[in-house]
Amino acid sequence: MALNIKNEEVERLAREVSAMTGETKTEVIRQALSERHQRIATSKGERPAARLVRFLEDEL
């Protein structure tokens, strides 16, 4: 299934990240969506303290 991106900022960001990482624009977008999906799925129903602990573990 094809996806046609008509947003100049999205195209620019995908192109820049692709150039920085050497990944295709498709892979850059797939990874960004996968990471966002994971964040949303894991934060549903999570208490604020648990969310803070998870954030600190992931970022530090």
Backbone as CSV, one residue per row, in Angstrom:
resi,resn,N_x,N_y,N_z,CA_x,CA_y,CA_z,C_x,C_y,C_z
1,MET,0.846,-1.170,0.000,0.000,0.000,0.000,0.896,1.240,0.000
2,ALA,0.639,2.157,-0.896,1.449,3.360,-1.043,0.965,4.466,-0.114
3,LEU,1.907,5.311,0.275,1.610,6.478,1.098,2.209,7.679,0.382
4,ASN,1.409,8.683,0.126,1.868,9.868,-0.577,1.913,11.023,0.414
5,ILE,3.114,11.466,0.770,3.275,12.544,1.751,3.251,13.879,1.015
6,LYS,2.323,14.744,1.421,2.155,16.035,0.763,2.505,17.192,1.694
7,ASN,3.180,16.900,2.785,3.547,17.921,3.756,5.042,18.195,3.618
8,GLU,5.387,19.435,3.280,6.785,19.782,3.020,7.677,19.581,4.245
9,GLU,7.167,19.881,5.435,7.975,19.715,6.645,8.269,18.240,6.904
10,VAL,7.271,17.390,6.716,7.469,15.950,6.913,8.495,15.437,5.912
11,GLU,8.376,15.851,4.668,9.331,15.440,3.631,10.744,15.903,3.987
12,ARG,10.864,17.148,4.433,12.182,17.690,4.794,12.786,16.919,5.964
13,LEU,11.991,16.700,7.009,12.493,15.970,8.177,12.903,14.551,7.809
14,ALA,12.085,13.883,7.012,12.415,12.516,6.589,13.712,12.509,5.786
15,ARG,13.879,13.461,4.906,15.091,13.562,4.087,16.321,13.830,4.960
16,GLU,16.195,14.752,5.926,17.330,15.084,6.793,17.732,13.914,7.684
17,VAL,16.745,13.259,8.303,17.054,12.113,9.168,17.637,10.985,8.328
18,SER,17.107,10.785,7.137,17.629,9.763,6.237,19.096,10.037,5.902
19,ALA,19.420,11.280,5.634,20.807,11.641,5.324,21.717,11.443,6.535
20,MET,21.216,11.730,7.722,22.021,11.577,8.942,22.273,10.121,9.292
21,THR,21.289,9.264,9.013,21.382,7.870,9.461,21.773,6.893,8.366
22,GLY,21.613,7.297,7.118,21.868,6.382,6.010,20.706,5.434,5.747
23,GLU,19.604,5.614,6.469,18.417,4.784,6.275,17.558,5.394,5.169
24,THR,16.705,4.572,4.584,15.768,5.103,3.596,14.728,5.971,4.301
25,LYS,14.085,6.842,3.532,13.018,7.659,4.117,11.890,6.772,4.628
26,THR,11.621,5.687,3.936,10.586,4.753,4.394,10.942,4.189,5.758
27,GLU,12.198,3.784,5.942,12.628,3.221,7.226,12.592,4.282,8.320
28,VAL,12.985,5.498,8.002,12.949,6.594,8.975,11.519,6.813,9.466
29,ILE,10.576,6.852,8.550,9.176,7.076,8.918,8.621,5.872,9.665
30,ARG,8.949,4.653,9.213,8.480,3.447,9.896,8.955,3.424,11.334
31,GLN,10.229,3.748,11.541,10.790,3.727,12.890,10.153,4.807,13.768
32,ALA,9.947,5.986,13.222,9.315,7.064,13.993,7.901,6.672,14.416
33,LEU,7.149,6.091,13.502,5.786,5.663,13.833,5.788,4.521,14.837
34,SER,6.723,3.601,14.685,6.821,2.479,15.619,7.152,2.970,17.029
35,GLU,8.106,3.906,17.130,8.481,4.453,18.438,7.311,5.199,19.068
36,ARG,6.590,5.977,18.277,5.437,6.713,18.825,4.343,5.744,19.250
37,HIS,4.097,4.739,18.444,3.096,3.722,18.777,3.438,3.069,20.111
38,GLN,4.700,2.732,20.296,5.134,2.087,21.542,4.937,3.019,22.739
39,ARG,5.291,4.300,22.579,5.114,5.258,23.677,3.648,5.395,24.056
40,ILE,2.788,5.495,23.069,1.356,5.647,23.342,0.805,4.391,23.993
41,ALA,1.158,3.236,23.458,0.637,1.967,23.977,1.085,1.719,25.405
42,THR,2.332,2.061,25.730,2.829,1.784,27.076,2.385,2.831,28.086
43,SER,1.974,4.005,27.622,1.571,5.044,28.573,0.088,4.968,28.927
44,LYS,-0.697,4.224,28.177,-2.131,4.106,28.464,-2.330,3.448,29.821
45,GLY,-3.055,4.125,30.696,-3.364,3.565,32.003,-2.205,3.580,32.983
46,GLU,-1.102,4.144,32.586,0.071,4.165,33.453,-0.038,5.338,34.426
47,ARG,0.314,5.102,35.664,0.275,6.170,36.661,1.419,7.147,36.384
48,PRO,1.236,8.420,36.748,2.279,9.412,36.484,3.640,9.033,37.068
49,ALA,3.676,8.480,38.268,4.960,8.095,38.871,5.625,6.989,38.061
50,ALA,4.842,6.020,37.605,5.396,4.928,36.794,5.896,5.461,35.460
51,ARG,5.174,6.421,34.893,5.589,7.029,33.629,6.913,7.771,33.814
52,LEU,7.067,8.470,34.944,8.306,9.181,35.231,9.470,8.206,35.369
53,VAL,9.261,7.126,36.094,10.317,6.118,36.269,10.716,5.549,34.913
54,ARG,9.738,5.218,34.073,10.033,4.672,32.746,10.809,5.684,31.915
55,PHE,10.409,6.952,31.973,11.115,7.995,31.238,12.565,8.088,31.692
56,LEU,12.777,8.114,33.002,14.139,8.222,33.525,14.985,7.018,33.131
57,GLU,14.399,5.837,33.157,15.132,4.635,32.754,15.503,4.689,31.274
58,ASP,14.588,5.175,30.456,14.836,5.237,29.015,15.839,6.322,28.645
59,GLU,15.789,7.441,29.337,16.585,8.599,28.943,17.923,8.725,29.664
60,LEU,18.045,8.093,30.819,19.300,8.249,31.559,20.116,7.044,31.471
